[in-house]
Amino acid sequence: MRAVYRWRRVALLRAVERHLPGLTVAGVVAGIHGVVWLPAGVDDRRVAAEAEWEGVRVAPISQFRIARPSPPGLALGYGRVTEPALDDAVAALARAVRHARSHA
């Protein structure tokens, strides 16, 4: 399974690079989740709602915050998603980010 997750991780990073250039993905050294950090001022909850409308479920980092503010971001799970589906999902996520930014 480690090899499968490694290939999915690579597919996720390539898809983010292609569809969300300039955004940083953290926490993908190991495991099946990562965080994509959004530009300052973008509402991660709005992006998550837009992404869900696009058929992609992500978790806004702000929902895990206790008190102090943090940069906006999204938790991405990729363990159950095939490599081709990851590219489609990140493309949909990019549309959600653009839509949320245009309505900020």
C-alpha positions in Angstrom: 0.0 0.0 0.0 2.9 2.4 0.6 3.8 2.3 -3.1 0.2 3.0 -4.0 0.0 5.9 -1.7 3.3 7.2 -2.9 2.1 7.3 -6.5 -1.1 9.0 -5.4 0.9 11.6 -3.5 3.0 12.3 -6.6 -0.2 12.5 -8.7 -1.7 15.0 -6.1 1.4 17.2 -6.1 1.5 17.2 -9.9 -2.2 18.1 -10.2 -1.8 20.9 -7.7 1.2 22.2 -9.6 -0.8 22.1 -12.8 -4.2 23.4 -11.7 -3.2 25.5 -8.6 0.2 27.0 -9.5 1.8 29.0 -6.7 -0.1 27.2 -3.9 1.9 25.2 -1.3 1.0 21.7 -0.3 2.3 20.6 3.2 2.3 17.4 5.1 2.6 15.0 2.2 6.0 13.5 3.2 4.1 10.4 4.4 0.5 9.4 5.0 -2.7 9.9 2.9 -3.5 13.5 3.7 -2.0 16.9 2.9 -2.9 20.6 3.4 -3.0 23.0 0.5 -2.5 26.6 1.8 -4.7 29.2 0.1 -3.8 32.8 -0.5 -4.4 35.2 2.3 -7.9 36.6 2.4 -9.5 33.5 0.8 -12.3 32.0 2.9 -11.4 28.3 3.2 -14.9 27.4 4.3 -16.4 29.0 1.2 -13.8 27.2 -1.0 -14.8 23.9 0.7 -18.5 24.6 0.0 -17.7 25.5 -3.6 -15.6 22.3 -3.9 -18.4 20.2 -2.5 -20.7 21.7 -5.1 -18.1 20.6 -7.7 -18.2 17.1 -6.2 -15.0 17.2 -4.2 -15.0 17.0 -0.4 -12.2 18.8 1.4 -12.0 20.1 5.0 -11.3 23.8 5.7 -8.4 24.2 8.1 -10.3 27.0 9.9 -12.8 24.4 11.3 -9.9 22.9 13.4 -8.9 26.3 14.8 -9.4 26.9 18.5 -8.6 30.5 19.1 -5.9 32.2 17.1 -6.2 32.8 13.4 -4.2 30.7 10.9 -3.7 30.9 7.2 -6.6 29.6 5.1 -6.1 26.1 3.9 -7.8 22.8 3.0 -7.1 19.3 4.2 -6.9 16.9 1.3 -7.3 13.2 1.6 -6.0 11.2 -1.3 -5.8 7.6 0.0 -9.0 6.4 -1.7 -8.6 8.4 -4.9 -7.0 7.0 -8.1 -4.3 9.0 -9.9 -6.6 10.0 -12.8 -9.4 11.0 -10.5 -6.9 13.1 -8.4 -6.2 15.3 -11.5 -10.0 15.8 -12.1 -10.6 16.5 -8.4 -7.8 19.1 -8.2 -9.1 20.7 -11.4 -12.5 21.0 -9.8 -10.9 22.4 -6.6 -9.1 25.0 -8.7 -12.5 26.1 -10.1 -13.8 26.3 -6.6 -10.9 28.5 -5.5 -11.3 30.8 -8.5 -15.1 31.1 -7.8 -14.6 31.8 -4.1 -11.9 34.4 -4.8 -14.1 36.2 -7.3 -16.9 36.5 -4.7 -14.7 37.5 -1.8 
